[in-house]
Every structure is written in structure tokens, then in C-alpha cells.
Amino acid sequence: MRELTLGYSPCPNDTFIFYALVHGKVDTGGLSFREVLDDVETLNMMAHREELDITKVSFAAFAGLRDSYALLRSGGALGRGCGPLIVAREKMELSSLKGKRIAVPGLNTTAFMLLRLMDPVLGENVSVMPFNEIMPAVRDGKADVGLIIHESRFTYPAFGLVEIEDLGSWWERETGRPIPLGCIIARRSLGAELARMVEALVRESVEYSFARTQEPVDYIKAHSQEIDDDVIKRHIDLYVNDYSLDLGEDGVSAAEALFSMAQERGLIKPGGQPLFFS
């Protein structure tokens, strides 16, 4: 049996997606998976060091990983109405954010790339911290503004914070496309045949959880102990969708648009390899 390292976050959408795969609920054809659960920015950096065979990363991070990793069509996080939010303690105009200290969940995240695409100046004065520490930091005055992701979009009012801008809505207005947040990538050294096998298994794992939505709950909650049941459900409903089964033409177009815009504005270098295994 061949073992592959599999990185994904402890967020409900990822544990929902990979539950069946790592619990032997689908026939893996002689493959086994050693899961590595960590914050997405940590996974981004692990992928830059080529420490994982298969992993979830931010689409923004994948832009700089294309020489060593290829995109898989299943398991990603894309959609509409699900983008990062800019929040603060009080309502203010976007123009007044210039010069404010903004807490961000990582320099390789799609959230930070979107912030710089919307207004490059806003990326000049940032504090990087784990995504779950951003809202307390803004509430307590350790940061002026926060760029929040994941389930934080459901819970920020409980921290006394208000929305300043929805970067997902901004992206949709600018491009008309779904927002490409996170993706699953495979090390190119694995080869196309093995990577496509994993891609199919990830899709089967998503389908399994879609068909048995209550079965993965204990596993999901074990890694999301501070999130109540309603937030877990809303999180999965928002971030796990048809794009998680297959990116489709719409999803691929969204990723290409993100990379093209970022390249035009000097945020990333041109990719040397195609998105997928040829």
C-alpha cells in the first residue's frame, strides 16, 4: 500500500470533504492517506517547501507553486457570496482605511491577494496572524481592521465588529465569476495517472458526505470544537458545493482570471506550467 501525505484545514468544509477518504469509506485502490490538518497559510508554506503530496492551498498560493504542483478538479472551495470580509469596530469608508493597521490571515492567502487587487495601498500596513485570532485582535484594539475568512463571516458580529467591505462581492462585480478561494493540488512528481486517481477519490469522498450529511459530524466537530452546530452547517452549506465536486469551466475560468489580474498588477510572476497535468 502506498501512503500519501494529505494536507487540509480543520475547518468544517475540509473535514466534511475528506472524511470518507481518510476513514476508509471509499475504495482507495491500494492508497492510504496520512492527513496533516493545519491552518491554510501553514499548508501554503508547507507546499512551498514541497512537504506534502496532496494538499489544500489558497488559489493565490498555487500561483507560485505551478512548477512543482498541479491543480486537481475536486475538493476546492469556490462560490458566490462566500468571499473574505473587511471588518472593523465601527463603520468607515474604504478610503479611510489607508494607513490603518490591517490584520490578515497570511500573505499567501487569496484574501490578501484580493485586498491588494482592490487597493494595493491596503496591503502595505498589515499584521499577519492565524485567522481565528484576527477578530479578537480587532475587538481589543491590537489591529484597526481585520481581513476575515472561513466561519468568521458568520461570527464577527459577536465580537462587536461591523462589515466594511465584502471582497467576494467586489470580485464578482469586477469579473462576474465565482470567487476562487482554495484548491487541492498534487505534487507533479506523482505523475498524472496517480494524481487523476486521487482526484477521483476526492470526488467520491465529497459525494459520500453529500449522501450522508450526518455521518461526518463527529469528525467535523472534533476539529471545530468552538463552533456551534448552526455555524458548522452554514459553513458547509456555503463552501461545499458543485465546485467541490468539479471545478468545471466556470471554476477554471475564475482561477485564470485571478492569476491574470494578479500578473497584470505585478503581484505574481507568469506560471511556467499549465494548471493541470497534461
N, C-alpha and C positions, 0 to 999 in steps of 0.2 A: 504494500500500500504506500502510495506517495503522499507525503504531507506537504501542504502549502500553508504559508502564513497568510492570514486574512485579517486585515485591519478595518475596523469600523467604529463609530462613536457609540457611547452608551445611550444616546438619545432614542426615544421610542420608535421613530421611523426606521432607524437602522436595526435595532433589536427585533422589530417586527419583521423586517425584510429577511434577516439572516437566521432567524430562529430555526426554521426547518433544516437549513443547510448544516448548521453546527450541532443539531440534536439528532442527526441520523434519520430524519423524516423523509428524505428523498434519497434515491439510489445514486450514490456518487461515483459509481463505476471504478472503485479502487482508489479514489482520492480521499484524503482526510484533511481537515482544516483546523489549524490552530489559531483560534481567534485572539486578536490583540485589540482590546477596547480602550480607546483614548479619545481625548478632545480632538476635533478635526484639525486644528492647527498643528497639534503634535503629530498627527498622521501625515499632514502635509510635509513636515520636516523629515519624518522617517522615510517618506517616499523620495525626497530629495537625496537622502543618503542611501537609497535603494535597499532598504532594510526589510521590505515587505514584498511578497509575491503578488498578492491581490490586495487592493485597499481602496477605501473611500477617501477621496480628497476633494477639496474645493475645485471647481472648474478653473478658477483663477490660478491655482497652484499647478494644475495639469498643463497650463500654457507653457510652463517652464520644464515640464517633465517628458515631453513628447519624444525625446531621443531615447529614453530608457523605458517608457511605459506607453501602452496603447489603451484606448478607450474601449470599454465594454458597453453594450447596448442596454443591459439590465441593471437594476439596483440603484439608479441615480435618483436625485432629488431635483425636480424641475416642476414648474407650475405657474399658476397665476394667482395673484393675491397672497403670495407667501414670501415676499421679499424682506430683507433686513429693514429695521426701523431706526431712525434717529430720534432719541428721546432726551428729555431734559426735565429739570424740576419745575420749570414754568414755560408757558408758551412764548415763542420768539420767532422772528422772521429768519429765514435761511441766511439772509445777508448778514445778520448779526452773529452768525456762528464763526465768522472769520476771526482767528486769534484765540478762540476758545480751545481749551484742552479737551480732546475727544478720546474717550476710552473705546478701543476697538478690539475685536476678538482675534486679531492676528494679521500680520502684514501680507500673508499669502491667501487670505480668505477672499471669496467672491464679494463679500460685504465690503471689504476695504477697497477692492478694485472698483466697485460701483460708486463708492463715495468719491474716489478720485476721478472717475469718469464724469460724474455730475459736476464736481467742482474741485479741480486739482489743489486749490489752496487749502481745502479742508483736510487734506492728507499730510499737511506739513507739521501739525502740532498734535501728536497723538500719544496715548499711553496704551501699550499692549498688555492685555490681561485675559485670563480664561473667561469665556463668555458668561459663565454663571456669576462672576464677580463684578461685572460691569454695572448692573442695576444698583447693587448696594453702594458701589463707588460713587455713582452719580447722586444717589439719595443722600449720602453722607458728605458730599462736597469735595470728595477726592478727585473728581473729574467734573467738568462743566456740562458735558454732553456725553451720551453713550450711543454706540452703534450696536444694536442688539440683534441676535439671531435665534434660531431654534424656538423652543417653547416660550422664550422671553416675550415674544409678541403677544402672548396671552396673559402674561402675569405682571407686566410693567406697571399697570395702574395700582397694584397692591403696594408698590414701592413709592407711591406718591408722584409718579412721573407722567409726563404727557408726550404725545407724539408730535414731532416737529416735521418729519418727512418720512414717507414710505418709499424706499429706494426701489422696491419692486414695481410700484405704480409708476415711478419715474421711468424705469426701464421699459415698461410696457407702453407708455406714451411715446417714448423715443423710437422704439423698434417695432412695436406691435407683436412681439414674440413673447413666449413664456420665459420666465427667468431661470437661467441655468445655475443652480446653486452648488450641488455636489454631484460627483460622478464616481463610478467604480472603474479602476484601471488595473491592468495586468502588466507585469514585467515582460518586456519584449523578448527577453531571453527564454521565456517559457515556450515560445513558439505559437503560431496561430492555431494549430489543432487543439492544443491543451487549453488555450485561452477561450476558444469558442465553446469547448466543453464546459468550462467554468461559467461562462456567460449563460449557457442553457440551464445550468444548475441553479444559478441565482434567480433566473426567471421562475423556475419550478418552486423555489423557496418562497418567492413572493406570492405565487398562485396558491401555494399551500396555506399561507397565513390568511390570504383573502377568503379562502373557503372555510377557515376555522378560526375566526377572529378572536375567540375567547381562549383558545389553547395557548397562545404565546404570552398571555397576560402576566403570569407569574414571572417569567423570564424578563419581560419588559420592566415590570415594577421592581425587580431585584436590582436593576441598574438605574432606576429613576425614583428612588425612594422618597424624594422630597416633592414629587409632582403628584397631584391628586388625580383621581380616575378621570374626571372630566377633561382636564388638560391633556392627559395622555391620549384620550380618544380624539380630541380636537387636533392634536399634533399629528397623529397618524392619518386622520382623515385629510389633513391639508397637504402633508408632504409625501404620502404614499398614494400613487395614482397610476394612470395608464403609462405615464412616462417611466415609472419604476419597472414596468414590465418590458418596455422597449422605448428607447428614445424617439424612434420614428423620425420622419423627415423634419417635422416641426422642431423636435428637440435638437437634432443635429444642426439645423439652421440657426437656432438660438445660440448654441455654443460657438459656431463660426462667426456669428455677429458679434459676440462678446470679444472674441480674440481679435477680430478685425478692428473693432473700435479701439481696443486697448493698444493694438500695434500702431494704429494711426496716431495715437496720442503719446506714443513713446513709453508706454507702461510695460510693454513686453517686447521681446525680440521675435522675429518670424520663426515659426515652427519648422524644424528640419525634417520632420517625419509626418506622414498622414495621421489623422485622428485614430483610425482603426488599423488592425492588422490587414495587410494587403493579401 
